[in-house]
């Protein structure tokens, strides 16, 4: 199976790196196209077996074509390729619906809209998948592809905006908390790098508590660490008093 990625920017490059780290697609079967060479050359240094090209037409015969360009570039990129069944089109372009994409390819071909986050380069993405004209086998291929780079979830297209705010934009909000907590640690005398590692590892632990137990819930885990009269409940109450939850909710809602 050959996979072509059109666009080597932040997301296209991150997907290429994630694919190359996995074992589902051999690096020599990954092609990345980009009009300029700088980003392609960086990819080749990291993963010499990846194929690169300045010409999008070289992606036309791939089994799976992943398009990761700016929304206004999609039509001029896709139309000349004349993609058709049984090829699979995967769009990571925000804002373009299935109806939009179907104008530029064989409208009956399987199309997936996929929303990863930048942690896909570290095989730790939360990736949202929506499908059109896709069989169960083709959907399984998508899950095999993206689960190797983190965790995937199939959702309806109408829910992609909400999911994007939580999982794609959300990585920035999580990092904003890390940055704020680091500042508090630095003020208390910790070195910046040490503070960052402490907070990042604590967040990874919190994530594993929620992901490894289907019955887990944040409220239950908070209850375990907030002993009566303890220091943690004082901090939690301070966050509530200062509108932490409201700030997060507002940030996610304006991102939809």
FENLINDA-V314081 format. One record per backbone hydrogen bond with DSSP energy under -1.0 kcal/mol. NH is the residue of the N-H (numbers start at 1). CO is the residue of the C=O. If there is no record, write none. Layout:
{{NH/CO} {NH/CO}}
This chain:
{{3/29} {4/64} {5/31} {6/66} {7/33} {13/9} {14/10} {15/11} {16/12} {17/13} {18/14} {19/15} {20/16} {21/17} {22/18} {29/26} {30/27} {31/3} {32/51} {33/5} {34/53} {41/37} {42/38} {43/39} {44/40} {45/41} {46/42} {47/43} {50/47} {51/30} {53/32} {58/55} {59/56} {60/57} {62/59} {63/2} {64/2} {65/88} {66/4} {67/90} {68/6} {73/70} {74/71} {77/73} {78/74} {79/75} {81/78} {82/79} {87/84} {88/63} {89/110} {90/65} {91/112} {92/67} {101/97} {102/98} {103/100} {104/101} {106/83} {109/106} {111/132} {112/89} {113/130} {114/91} {115/128} {120/117} {121/118} {122/119} {123/120} {124/119} {125/149} {127/151} {128/115} {129/153} {130/113} {132/111} {139/135} {140/136} {141/137} {142/138} {143/139} {144/140} {145/141} {146/142} {147/143} {149/146} {150/147} {151/125} {153/127} {155/129} {159/156} {160/157} {163/159} {164/160} {165/161} {166/162} {167/163} {168/164} {169/164} {172/169} {173/169} {174/170} {175/171} {176/172} {177/173} {178/174} {179/175} {180/176} {181/177} {182/178} {183/179} {184/180} {185/181} {186/182} {187/183} {188/184} {189/186} {190/185} {195/191} {196/192} {197/193} {198/194} {199/195} {200/196} {201/197} {202/198} {203/199} {204/200} {205/201} {206/202} {207/203} {208/204} {209/205} {210/206} {211/207} {212/208} {216/213} {221/217} {222/218} {223/219} {224/220} {226/222} {227/225} {230/227} {235/231} {236/232} {237/233} {238/234} {239/235} {240/236} {241/237} {242/238} {243/240} {244/239} {247/243} {248/244} {249/245} {250/246} {251/247} {252/248} {253/249} {254/250} {256/253}}
